[in-house]
Amino acid sequence: MRVCAAILPLAMAVSGCGAGGNARDFTPEYLGVKTDLLDGDLMNFHVAMTGARGSADAARYAECAAAQYALIRGYGFARHVRTNITDEGGVWRADAVYTISPALPRGLKTIDAEVVAADCAENGIPMV
């Protein structure tokens, strides 16, 4: 019996877990990004999509939005604060909070906005 966990997206990809058990069966529809300024450089990103293989796809969509938003604001980095994900009738929604900054912020969950945005573009994930 194969068990897939949302916190292990790499294991899912390698083991074939997910929609149809095959990466080429992945046909997402990205339904949009909404951004809200919470305070200073603290941003809230709301994304929605269908066709996700699991929560990791929705979280990645939010991360792509955060990376592009940081670049638009002239910043090079973001730090993940939290992400809440729901799946209602096949519509996956992520409510993610990131801080954006011009220099590498402290913390374990930091992203280089240019690297992440380039990867998102290469993989066809839309951004802000």
N, CA, C and O atoms as a MOPAC input file, in Angstrom:
PM7 MOZYME 1SCF
protein

 N      0.84500 1    -1.18100 1     0.00000 1
 C      0.00000 1     0.00000 1     0.00000 1
 C      0.88600 1     1.23800 1     0.00000 1
 O      1.81700 1     1.33000 1     0.79900 1
 N      0.60900 1     2.18600 1    -0.88000 1
 C      1.39100 1     3.41100 1    -0.99000 1
 C      0.63200 1     4.53400 1    -0.30600 1
 O     -0.56000 1     4.72100 1    -0.55300 1
 N      1.32100 1     5.29100 1     0.56100 1
 C      0.71000 1     6.41300 1     1.26700 1
 C      1.40200 1     7.68500 1     0.81500 1
 O      2.63100 1     7.75300 1     0.80100 1
 N      0.62600 1     8.69200 1     0.44600 1
 C      1.18300 1     9.97200 1     0.00700 1
 C      0.90300 1    11.02000 1     1.07100 1
 O     -0.21500 1    11.11300 1     1.57700 1
 N      1.90000 1    11.79800 1     1.40800 1
 C      1.74200 1    12.87600 1     2.38000 1
 C      1.97300 1    14.20700 1     1.68800 1
 O      2.89100 1    14.33700 1     0.87900 1
 N      1.14600 1    15.19800 1     2.00100 1
 C      1.25200 1    16.52000 1     1.37600 1
 C      2.58200 1    17.18100 1     1.69400 1
 O      3.05500 1    18.01200 1     0.91900 1
 N      3.18800 1    16.83200 1     2.80700 1
 C      4.45300 1    17.46200 1     3.17800 1
 C      5.64700 1    16.84100 1     2.47300 1
 O      6.78500 1    17.26400 1     2.68200 1
 N      5.39400 1    15.84400 1     1.64200 1
 C      6.48000 1    15.18400 1     0.93800 1
 C      6.27500 1    15.22800 1    -0.58000 1
 O      6.15500 1    14.18000 1    -1.21500 1
 N      6.23400 1    16.43200 1    -1.16700 1
 C      5.96100 1    16.51900 1    -2.60500 1
 C      7.00200 1    15.81300 1    -3.45800 1
 O      6.65700 1    15.25300 1    -4.49900 1
 N      8.26200 1    15.82400 1    -3.04800 1
 C      9.28600 1    15.14600 1    -3.83200 1
 C      9.03900 1    13.64800 1    -3.80900 1
 O      9.14600 1    12.98300 1    -4.84000 1
 N      8.70800 1    13.11100 1    -2.64000 1
 C      8.40900 1    11.68800 1    -2.54600 1
 C      7.19900 1    11.33500 1    -3.40000 1
 O      7.15300 1    10.26600 1    -4.01000 1
 N      6.22000 1    12.23500 1    -3.44400 1
 C      5.03500 1    11.99800 1    -4.26000 1
 C      5.41800 1    11.90900 1    -5.73300 1
 O      4.95200 1    11.02500 1    -6.45100 1
 N      6.25800 1    12.82100 1    -6.17200 1
 C      6.64300 1    12.83900 1    -7.57700 1
 C      7.43000 1    11.58400 1    -7.93800 1
 O      7.23100 1    10.99800 1    -9.00100 1
 N      8.32500 1    11.18000 1    -7.04000 1
 C      9.15600 1    10.02000 1    -7.30400 1
 C      8.34400 1     8.73500 1    -7.25100 1
 O      8.54800 1     7.83700 1    -8.06800 1
 N      7.42100 1     8.64100 1    -6.29200 1
 C      6.66300 1     7.40500 1    -6.11000 1
 C      5.47600 1     7.29800 1    -7.05600 1
 O      4.89900 1     6.22000 1    -7.20200 1
 N      5.10300 1     8.39900 1    -7.69900 1
 C      3.97500 1     8.35100 1    -8.61700 1
 C      2.64800 1     8.61300 1    -7.94800 1
 O      1.60400 1     8.39500 1    -8.56300 1
 N      2.64800 1     9.06900 1    -6.71700 1
 C      1.39500 1     9.38900 1    -6.03800 1
 C      0.82900 1    10.66400 1    -6.64200 1
 O      1.57800 1    11.48100 1    -7.17800 1
 N     -0.45600 1    10.84000 1    -6.56200 1
 C     -1.08000 1    12.05800 1    -7.06400 1
 C     -2.10400 1    11.72900 1    -8.12000 1
 O     -2.48500 1    10.57100 1    -8.29100 1
 N     -2.54600 1    12.73900 1    -8.82200 1
 C     -3.59600 1    12.57400 1    -9.83000 1
 C     -3.12800 1    11.63000 1   -10.92200 1
 O     -2.18200 1    11.92400 1   -11.65200 1
 N     -3.78800 1    10.51400 1   -11.02300 1
 C     -3.45500 1     9.55800 1   -12.06000 1
 C     -2.13100 1     8.85000 1   -11.83400 1
 O     -1.75600 1     7.97600 1   -12.61600 1
 N     -1.40900 1     9.21600 1   -10.76200 1
 C     -0.14300 1     8.59300 1   -10.46200 1
 C      0.93200 1     8.90000 1   -11.48500 1
 O      1.93700 1     8.19300 1   -11.55400 1
 N      0.74000 1     9.93800 1   -12.28000 1
 C      1.66300 1    10.20000 1   -13.36400 1
 C      1.76600 1    11.70500 1   -13.58600 1
 O      0.75000 1    12.39000 1   -13.70600 1
 N      2.98200 1    12.21300 1   -13.63800 1
 C      3.19400 1    13.65600 1   -13.77800 1
 C      2.58100 1    14.20500 1   -15.06100 1
 O      2.12400 1    15.34800 1   -15.07900 1
 N      2.56100 1    13.41900 1   -16.13400 1
 C      2.00900 1    13.94300 1   -17.38900 1
 C      0.48200 1    14.03300 1   -17.35700 1
 O     -0.11800 1    14.64500 1   -18.24100 1
 N     -0.15500 1    13.42700 1   -16.34500 1
 C     -1.60300 1    13.55600 1   -16.16500 1
 C     -1.97400 1    14.85100 1   -15.44900 1
 O     -3.15700 1    15.15000 1   -15.29000 1
 N     -1.00100 1    15.60500 1   -15.02500 1
 C     -1.19700 1    16.83600 1   -14.26400 1
 C     -1.63600 1    17.95000 1   -15.21500 1
 O     -0.83800 1    18.43700 1   -16.01600 1
 N     -2.89600 1    18.34800 1   -15.12500 1
 C     -3.42900 1    19.40700 1   -15.97800 1
 C     -4.13200 1    20.44000 1   -15.10500 1
 O     -5.36100 1    20.48300 1   -15.04800 1
 N     -3.34700 1    21.27200 1   -14.42600 1
 C     -3.93500 1    22.25000 1   -13.51800 1
 C     -4.59100 1    23.40700 1   -14.25900 1
 O     -4.23200 1    23.73400 1   -15.39000 1
 N     -5.55100 1    24.00700 1   -13.59400 1
 C     -6.13500 1    25.26300 1   -14.05900 1
 C     -5.95600 1    26.25000 1   -12.91400 1
 O     -6.49600 1    26.06100 1   -11.82500 1
 N     -5.19800 1    27.29500 1   -13.17300 1
 C     -4.91000 1    28.30200 1   -12.15700 1
 C     -5.99100 1    29.36800 1   -12.20800 1
 O     -6.20200 1    29.99600 1   -13.24500 1
 N     -6.67500 1    29.57300 1   -11.09000 1
 C     -7.85700 1    30.43200 1   -11.05900 1
 C     -7.59600 1    31.85400 1   -10.56800 1
 O     -8.52600 1    32.65500 1   -10.48200 1
 N     -6.36100 1    32.17400 1   -10.25100 1
 C     -6.06100 1    33.55400 1    -9.90100 1
 C     -5.40000 1    33.73200 1    -8.54700 1
 O     -5.42200 1    32.85900 1    -7.68000 1
 N     -4.80900 1    34.91400 1    -8.41300 1
 C     -4.09100 1    35.29700 1    -7.19700 1
 C     -4.67700 1    36.60800 1    -6.69000 1
 O     -4.92400 1    37.53000 1    -7.46700 1
 N     -4.89100 1    36.68100 1    -5.40300 1
 C     -5.29600 1    37.93200 1    -4.75200 1
 C     -4.25400 1    38.23100 1    -3.68000 1
 O     -3.90900 1    37.36500 1    -2.87700 1
 N     -3.75900 1    39.46500 1    -3.67600 1
 C     -2.76200 1    39.83900 1    -2.67600 1
 C     -3.33700 1    40.89400 1    -1.73300 1
 O     -4.11400 1    41.75700 1    -2.14000 1
 N     -2.94300 1    40.80400 1    -0.48500 1
 C     -3.34100 1    41.77900 1     0.52800 1
 C     -2.11300 1    42.17400 1     1.33900 1
 O     -1.38000 1    41.31400 1     1.82700 1
 N     -1.89500 1    43.46600 1     1.47900 1
 C     -0.84000 1    43.96600 1     2.34900 1
 C     -1.36100 1    43.89300 1     3.77600 1
 O     -2.38100 1    44.50100 1     4.10000 1
 N     -0.66000 1    43.14700 1     4.63400 1
 C     -1.07700 1    43.01900 1     6.02800 1
 C     -0.44000 1    44.10600 1     6.88600 1
 O     -1.11600 1    44.76200 1     7.67800 1
 N      0.87800 1    44.28900 1     6.71800 1
 C      1.58800 1    45.29900 1     7.50000 1
 C      3.00600 1    45.41700 1     6.96600 1
 O      3.75000 1    44.43700 1     6.95600 1
 N      3.38200 1    46.60200 1     6.52400 1
 C      4.74400 1    46.80100 1     6.03400 1
 C      5.07200 1    45.87800 1     4.88100 1
 O      4.53300 1    46.02400 1     3.78400 1
 N      5.96100 1    44.92400 1     5.13200 1
 C      6.37700 1    43.97100 1     4.11200 1
 C      5.76100 1    42.59400 1     4.32800 1
 O      6.24800 1    41.60700 1     3.77700 1
 N      4.70700 1    42.51600 1     5.11700 1
 C      3.99800 1    41.26400 1     5.37300 1
 C      2.81800 1    41.16500 1     4.40600 1
 O      1.90200 1    41.98600 1     4.43500 1
 N      2.86100 1    40.14800 1     3.55200 1
 C      1.86500 1    40.00200 1     2.49200 1
 C      1.08100 1    38.71200 1     2.64900 1
 O      1.60600 1    37.69200 1     3.09400 1
 N     -0.20000 1    38.78300 1     2.27000 1
 C     -1.07500 1    37.62000 1     2.26900 1
 C     -1.44400 1    37.31300 1     0.82000 1
 O     -1.90500 1    38.19300 1     0.09300 1
 N     -1.24300 1    36.07700 1     0.40500 1
 C     -1.55000 1    35.64300 1    -0.95600 1
 C     -2.65100 1    34.58900 1    -0.89300 1
 O     -2.54100 1    33.59500 1    -0.17400 1
 N     -3.71300 1    34.82400 1    -1.65800 1
 C     -4.81700 1    33.87300 1    -1.77400 1
 C     -4.80200 1    33.36700 1    -3.21200 1
 O     -4.92200 1    34.15200 1    -4.15300 1
 N     -4.65400 1    32.05900 1    -3.38000 1
 C     -4.66300 1    31.46500 1    -4.71300 1
 C     -5.69100 1    30.34800 1    -4.76000 1
 O     -6.04200 1    29.76500 1    -3.73400 1
 N     -6.16900 1    30.05700 1    -5.96200 1
 C     -7.10900 1    28.96300 1    -6.15800 1
 C     -6.76100 1    28.24900 1    -7.45600 1
 O     -6.32000 1    28.86700 1    -8.42600 1
 N     -6.96600 1    26.94500 1    -7.45500 1
 C     -6.68500 1    26.15400 1    -8.64600 1
 C     -7.50600 1    24.87200 1    -8.63000 1
 O     -7.96600 1    24.42300 1    -7.58000 1
 N     -7.67800 1    24.30100 1    -9.79800 1
 C     -8.25800 1    22.96800 1    -9.91700 1
 C     -7.21500 1    22.08100 1   -10.57800 1
 O     -6.24500 1    22.57100 1   -11.15600 1
 N     -7.41900 1    20.79300 1   -10.49100 1
 C     -6.48800 1    19.85600 1   -11.11000 1
 C     -5.22700 1    19.63100 1   -10.31100 1
 O     -4.27700 1    19.03400 1   -10.81800 1
 N     -5.19100 1    20.09900 1    -9.06400 1
 C     -4.00900 1    19.90300 1    -8.22600 1
 C     -3.86200 1    18.43700 1    -7.86100 1
 O     -4.85100 1    17.72100 1    -7.70800 1
 N     -2.62100 1    17.99900 1    -7.72300 1
 C     -2.34200 1    16.63100 1    -7.28600 1
 C     -2.45100 1    16.51900 1    -5.77000 1
 O     -2.53300 1    15.42200 1    -5.21800 1
 N     -2.45100 1    17.67200 1    -5.10900 1
 C     -2.52100 1    17.70300 1    -3.65400 1
 C     -2.18800 1    19.08500 1    -3.14900 1
 O     -2.05300 1    20.02800 1    -3.92800 1
 N     -2.05700 1    19.20100 1    -1.84100 1
 C     -1.83000 1    20.50400 1    -1.22300 1
 C     -0.50600 1    21.13800 1    -1.63900 1
 O     -0.38600 1    22.36400 1    -1.64800 1
 N      0.48600 1    20.32100 1    -1.98100 1
 C      1.78500 1    20.87200 1    -2.38300 1
 C      1.67100 1    21.72500 1    -3.64100 1
 O      2.38400 1    22.71900 1    -3.77500 1
 N      0.78900 1    21.35400 1    -4.56100 1
 C      0.61100 1    22.15700 1    -5.78400 1
 C      0.01400 1    23.51600 1    -5.46600 1
 O      0.43500 1    24.52100 1    -6.03900 1
 N     -0.95600 1    23.56700 1    -4.56400 1
 C     -1.55800 1    24.84700 1    -4.17300 1
 C     -0.53600 1    25.70500 1    -3.43400 1
 O     -0.46200 1    26.91300 1    -3.65900 1
 N      0.24800 1    25.09400 1    -2.55900 1
 C      1.28100 1    25.83300 1    -1.82800 1
 C      2.33500 1    26.38500 1    -2.78500 1
 O      2.82000 1    27.50000 1    -2.59300 1
 N      2.68800 1    25.62100 1    -3.80300 1
 C      3.67700 1    26.07000 1    -4.78800 1
 C      3.15100 1    27.25600 1    -5.58900 1
 O      3.90300 1    28.18300 1    -5.89200 1
 N      1.87200 1    27.23200 1    -5.93200 1
 C      1.24600 1    28.34300 1    -6.64600 1
 C      1.36000 1    29.62000 1    -5.80700 1
 O      1.68300 1    30.68200 1    -6.34100 1
 N      1.10100 1    29.52500 1    -4.51600 1
 C      1.22200 1    30.68800 1    -3.62400 1
 C      2.67200 1    31.15500 1    -3.52500 1
 O      2.93700 1    32.35600 1    -3.49300 1
 N      3.60400 1    30.21300 1    -3.47700 1
 C      5.01700 1    30.56400 1    -3.41200 1
 C      5.44700 1    31.30500 1    -4.68200 1
 O      6.22700 1    32.25500 1    -4.61800 1
 N      4.93700 1    30.86900 1    -5.82300 1
 C      5.24300 1    31.54800 1    -7.08800 1
 C      4.72600 1    32.98600 1    -7.06700 1
 O      5.41000 1    33.90700 1    -7.51400 1
 N      3.52300 1    33.16600 1    -6.54700 1
 C      2.95100 1    34.51200 1    -6.43700 1
 C      3.80600 1    35.38100 1    -5.52500 1
 O      4.05200 1    36.54800 1    -5.83200 1
 N      4.25600 1    34.82800 1    -4.41600 1
 C      5.08700 1    35.59000 1    -3.46900 1
 C      6.41500 1    35.99000 1    -4.11000 1
 O      6.88400 1    37.11400 1    -3.93300 1
 N      7.01000 1    35.07200 1    -4.84700 1
 C      8.29500 1    35.36800 1    -5.49300 1
 C      8.14900 1    36.50000 1    -6.50300 1
 O      8.95300 1    37.43200 1    -6.51600 1
 N      7.13800 1    36.42200 1    -7.33800 1
 C      6.94400 1    37.46700 1    -8.35000 1
 C      6.60900 1    38.80900 1    -7.70300 1
 O      7.08300 1    39.85500 1    -8.14700 1
 N      5.79100 1    38.77200 1    -6.65700 1
 C      5.43000 1    40.01100 1    -5.97800 1
 C      6.66700 1    40.67000 1    -5.38000 1
 O      6.82400 1    41.88800 1    -5.46400 1
 N      7.54600 1    39.87300 1    -4.77600 1
 C      8.78400 1    40.42100 1    -4.21800 1
 C      9.59800 1    41.11200 1    -5.31700 1
 O     10.12600 1    42.20400 1    -5.10600 1
 N      9.69800 1    40.48600 1    -6.47300 1
 C     10.45100 1    41.08100 1    -7.58400 1
 C      9.79900 1    42.36800 1    -8.07000 1
 O     10.49200 1    43.34300 1    -8.35900 1
 N      8.48300 1    42.37800 1    -8.16200 1
 C      7.76800 1    43.58600 1    -8.59200 1
 C      8.06000 1    44.75200 1    -7.65100 1
 O      8.20500 1    45.89100 1    -8.09300 1
 N      8.14400 1    44.46500 1    -6.37200 1
 C      8.41700 1    45.49700 1    -5.37300 1
 C      9.90000 1    45.86100 1    -5.28800 1
 O     10.28100 1    46.72800 1    -4.50200 1
 N     10.73000 1    45.21000 1    -6.08500 1
 C     12.15800 1    45.50800 1    -6.08600 1
 C     12.93900 1    44.76500 1    -5.01500 1
 O     14.07200 1    45.13000 1    -4.70000 1
 N     12.33500 1    43.71900 1    -4.45300 1
 C     12.98800 1    42.92800 1    -3.41300 1
 C     13.46500 1    41.61000 1    -4.01200 1
 O     12.93900 1    41.14900 1    -5.02500 1
 N     14.45300 1    41.01800 1    -3.38400 1
 C     15.01300 1    39.78300 1    -3.90700 1
 C     14.66000 1    38.53200 1    -3.13600 1
 O     14.96700 1    37.42300 1    -3.57300 1
 N     14.00900 1    38.70200 1    -1.97500 1
 C     13.79700 1    37.54600 1    -1.11400 1
 C     12.42000 1    37.57600 1    -0.45800 1
 O     11.77100 1    38.61800 1    -0.36700 1
 N     12.00400 1    36.41700 1    -0.01300 1
 C     10.77000 1    36.28800 1     0.75300 1
 C     10.98400 1    35.21900 1     1.81800 1
 O     11.81500 1    34.32400 1     1.66400 1
 N     10.23100 1    35.32900 1     2.88100 1
 C     10.26600 1    34.30900 1     3.94000 1
 C      8.84700 1    33.82300 1     4.18100 1
 O      7.93300 1    34.61500 1     4.40900 1
 N      8.68200 1    32.52700 1     4.12800 1
 C      7.37500 1    31.90600 1     4.34400 1
 C      7.02000 1    31.99400 1     5.82600 1
 O      7.82300 1    31.63800 1     6.68800 1
 N      5.80400 1    32.47300 1     6.11400 1
 C      5.32800 1    32.54300 1     7.49300 1
 C      4.37200 1    31.38800 1     7.76700 1
 O      4.55300 1    30.63400 1     8.72300 1
 N      3.34700 1    31.25600 1     6.91600 1
 C      2.39400 1    30.15900 1     7.08400 1
 C      1.55100 1    30.00500 1     5.83300 1
 O      1.38800 1    30.95200 1     5.06300 1
 N      1.01300 1    28.80400 1     5.63300 1
 C      0.07600 1    28.54100 1     4.53800 1
 C     -1.02800 1    27.62800 1     5.05300 1
 O     -0.76300 1    26.58900 1     5.65700 1
 N     -2.26500 1    28.03000 1     4.80600 1
 C     -3.43100 1    27.20100 1     5.08600 1
 C     -4.01400 1    26.78100 1     3.74900 1
 O     -4.18800 1    27.61000 1     2.85500 1
 N     -4.31800 1    25.49300 1     3.60800 1
 C     -4.81900 1    24.97500 1     2.34300 1
 C     -6.12800 1    24.23100 1     2.56900 1
 O     -6.28200 1    23.47600 1     3.52900 1
 N     -7.07000 1    24.46900 1     1.65200 1
 C     -8.33500 1    23.75000 1     1.68200 1
 C     -8.62500 1    23.18100 1     0.29200 1
 O     -8.15700 1    23.69700 1    -0.72200 1
 N     -9.39700 1    22.11800 1     0.28000 1
 C     -9.87100 1    21.50800 1    -0.96200 1
 C    -11.37800 1    21.36300 1    -0.82500 1
 O    -11.87400 1    20.54800 1    -0.04600 1
 N    -12.09900 1    22.17100 1    -1.60000 1
 C    -13.55900 1    22.13000 1    -1.56100 1
 C    -14.07600 1    21.79900 1    -2.94700 1
 O    -14.04000 1    22.63700 1    -3.84800 1
 N    -14.55300 1    20.58500 1    -3.11700 1
 C    -15.11100 1    20.17600 1    -4.40700 1
 C    -14.11200 1    20.21500 1    -5.54400 1
 O    -14.48100 1    20.51400 1    -6.67900 1
 N    -12.85900 1    19.91900 1    -5.26200 1
 C    -11.83800 1    19.92800 1    -6.30000 1
 C    -11.19600 1    21.27800 1    -6.55200 1
 O    -10.30400 1    21.38900 1    -7.39300 1
 N    -11.63600 1    22.31700 1    -5.83300 1
 C    -10.98700 1    23.63100 1    -5.92400 1
 C    -10.05300 1    23.75500 1    -4.72100 1
 O    -10.48700 1    23.83300 1    -3.57200 1
 N     -8.77500 1    23.77100 1    -5.02300 1
 C     -7.75200 1    23.90300 1    -3.98200 1
 C     -7.47900 1    25.38200 1    -3.76800 1
 O     -7.26600 1    26.12600 1    -4.72500 1
 N     -7.48500 1    25.80300 1    -2.51800 1
 C     -7.20500 1    27.19600 1    -2.15700 1
 C     -6.07100 1    27.23900 1    -1.14400 1
 O     -6.03400 1    26.46800 1    -0.18500 1
 N     -5.15800 1    28.15100 1    -1.38200 1
 C     -4.06900 1    28.37500 1    -0.43000 1
 C     -4.14900 1    29.81400 1     0.05000 1
 O     -4.32100 1    30.74100 1    -0.74000 1
 N     -4.02200 1    29.98000 1     1.33800 1
 C     -3.99100 1    31.27700 1     2.01100 1
 C     -2.61400 1    31.33800 1     2.66700 1
 O     -2.40000 1    30.76800 1     3.73700 1
 N     -1.68100 1    32.03700 1     2.01300 1
 C     -0.28700 1    32.02000 1     2.43900 1
 C      0.18700 1    33.41600 1     2.84400 1
 O     -0.19900 1    34.42000 1     2.24500 1
 N      1.02200 1    33.45400 1     3.86200 1
 C      1.59900 1    34.71400 1     4.32600 1
 C      3.11600 1    34.63300 1     4.17700 1
 O      3.75300 1    33.66500 1     4.59300 1
 N      3.67200 1    35.68200 1     3.56900 1
 C      5.11700 1    35.80300 1     3.36600 1
 C      5.55100 1    37.21400 1     3.75900 1
 O      4.78000 1    38.16800 1     3.65000 1
 N      6.79600 1    37.33100 1     4.21600 1
 C      7.41400 1    38.64400 1     4.30800 1
 C      8.31400 1    38.76500 1     3.08700 1
 O      8.87700 1    37.77400 1     2.62100 1
 N      8.44800 1    39.97700 1     2.57400 1
 C      9.35300 1    40.21100 1     1.45800 1
 C     10.43300 1    41.17500 1     1.92800 1
 O     10.18200 1    42.05500 1     2.75100 1
 N     11.63700 1    40.99900 1     1.39500 1
 C     12.74100 1    41.84500 1     1.85400 1
 C     13.81800 1    41.95900 1     0.78400 1
 O     13.94100 1    41.09600 1    -0.08600 1
 N     14.60600 1    43.04500 1     0.85800 1
 C     15.67200 1    43.24400 1    -0.11800 1
 C     16.88400 1    42.35300 1     0.15500 1
 O     17.65500 1    42.07100 1    -0.76200 1
 N     17.06400 1    41.91000 1     1.39000 1
 C     18.19300 1    41.06500 1     1.76200 1
 C     17.66800 1    39.73500 1     2.29900 1
 O     16.51700 1    39.63700 1     2.72200 1
 N     18.51400 1    38.72700 1     2.27800 1
 C     18.11500 1    37.41400 1     2.75900 1
 C     17.65600 1    37.51200 1     4.21100 1
 O     18.44500 1    37.86500 1     5.08800 1
 N     16.38800 1    37.20300 1     4.46900 1
 C     15.88200 1    37.31600 1     5.83600 1
 C     16.32300 1    36.12600 1     6.69400 1
 O     16.73300 1    35.08600 1     6.17700 1
 N     16.23100 1    36.30200 1     7.99100 1
 C     16.49300 1    35.20300 1     8.90300 1
 C     15.36900 1    34.19000 1     8.77400 1
 O     14.25600 1    34.52500 1     8.37000 1
 N     15.66800 1    32.97400 1     9.11600 1
 C     14.64700 1    31.93900 1     9.11300 1
 C     15.01900 1    30.77800 1     8.21000 1
 O     15.94300 1    30.86000 1     7.40100 1
 N     14.28400 1    29.71200 1     8.37000 1
 C     14.56100 1    28.48600 1     7.62800 1
 C     13.81500 1    28.40500 1     6.30800 1
 O     14.25700 1    27.70700 1     5.39500 1
 N     12.70700 1    29.09500 1     6.19000 1
 C     11.86300 1    28.96100 1     5.00500 1
 C     11.97000 1    30.20200 1     4.12100 1
 O     10.96900 1    30.86000 1     3.83500 1
 N     13.18900 1    30.51300 1     3.69500 1
 C     13.40400 1    31.67100 1     2.84000 1
 C     13.47400 1    31.23200 1     1.38300 1
 O     13.83700 1    30.09800 1     1.07200 1
 N     13.11800 1    32.15700 1     0.50500 1
 C     13.21800 1    31.87100 1    -0.92600 1
 C     13.95000 1    33.01400 1    -1.62500 1
 O     13.81300 1    34.18100 1    -1.25900 1
 N     14.71700 1    32.65300 1    -2.62400 1
 C     15.35200 1    33.61300 1    -3.52000 1
 C     14.32100 1    33.87200 1    -4.61100 1
 O     14.02600 1    32.98600 1    -5.41300 1
 N     13.78200 1    35.06300 1    -4.64100 1
 C     12.65600 1    35.37500 1    -5.52400 1
 C     12.98500 1    35.15300 1    -6.99400 1
 O     12.14000 1    34.65100 1    -7.73500 1
 N     14.17900 1    35.51000 1    -7.43600 1
 C     14.53500 1    35.33300 1    -8.84700 1
 C     14.58100 1    33.86400 1    -9.22900 1
 O     14.09100 1    33.48000 1   -10.29100 1
 N     15.16400 1    33.04900 1    -8.37300 1
 C     15.28400 1    31.61600 1    -8.66300 1
 C     13.90800 1    30.96100 1    -8.69500 1
 O     13.60300 1    30.19300 1    -9.60700 1
 N     13.08200 1    31.26400 1    -7.70500 1
 C     11.75000 1    30.66700 1    -7.63300 1
 C     10.88200 1    31.13800 1    -8.79800 1
 O     10.19400 1    30.32700 1    -9.41800 1
 N     10.90600 1    32.43100 1    -9.10400 1
 C     10.09200 1    32.95600 1   -10.20400 1
 C     10.51000 1    32.32800 1   -11.54200 1
 O      9.65400 1    32.02000 1   -12.37200 1
 N     11.80700 1    32.13900 1   -11.75200 1
 C     12.28300 1    31.50800 1   -12.98700 1
 C     11.79500 1    30.06400 1   -13.07700 1
 O     11.37900 1    29.61300 1   -14.14400 1
 N     11.84400 1    29.34500 1   -11.96500 1
 C     11.37300 1    27.96200 1   -11.94400 1
 C      9.86700 1    27.89300 1   -12.19700 1
 O      9.39400 1    27.01200 1   -12.91400 1
 N      9.12100 1    28.82300 1   -11.60700 1
 C      7.67600 1    28.86400 1   -11.82200 1
 C      7.34600 1    29.12700 1   -13.28100 1
 O      6.46800 1    28.47600 1   -13.84800 1
 N      8.04700 1    30.08000 1   -13.89400 1
 C      7.82700 1    30.38600 1   -15.30800 1
 C      8.15100 1    29.17700 1   -16.17900 1
 O      7.42200 1    28.86800 1   -17.12200 1
 N      9.24700 1    28.49700 1   -15.85900 1
 C      9.65300 1    27.31400 1   -16.62100 1
 C      8.62200 1    26.19500 1   -16.51500 1
 O      8.45500 1    25.41100 1   -17.44900 1
 N      7.93400 1    26.12200 1   -15.38500 1
 C      6.94400 1    25.07800 1   -15.16700 1
 C      5.51200 1    25.51600 1   -15.46800 1
 O      4.56300 1    24.77800 1   -15.20400 1
 N      5.36100 1    26.71900 1   -16.01900 1
 C      4.04700 1    27.18400 1   -16.44800 1
 C      3.11300 1    27.58700 1   -15.32600 1
 O      1.89500 1    27.60000 1   -15.50200 1
 N      3.67300 1    27.91400 1   -14.17800 1
 C      2.84500 1    28.34900 1   -13.04900 1
 C      2.73000 1    29.86300 1   -13.09600 1
 O      3.74200 1    30.55500 1   -12.98900 1
 N      1.52100 1    30.39500 1   -13.25300 1
 C      1.36800 1    31.85300 1   -13.34400 1
 C      1.67900 1    32.53900 1   -12.02800 1
 O      1.59400 1    31.94500 1   -10.95300 1
 N      2.04400 1    33.81100 1   -12.14600 1
 C      2.39300 1    34.59200 1   -10.96900 1
 C      1.56500 1    35.86700 1   -10.96000 1
 O      0.68800 1    36.04700 1   -11.80600 1
 N      1.83600 1    36.74000 1   -10.02000 1
 C      1.08800 1    37.99100 1    -9.86400 1
 C      1.08300 1    38.76700 1   -11.16600 1
 O      0.50300 1    39.85000 1   -11.23600 1

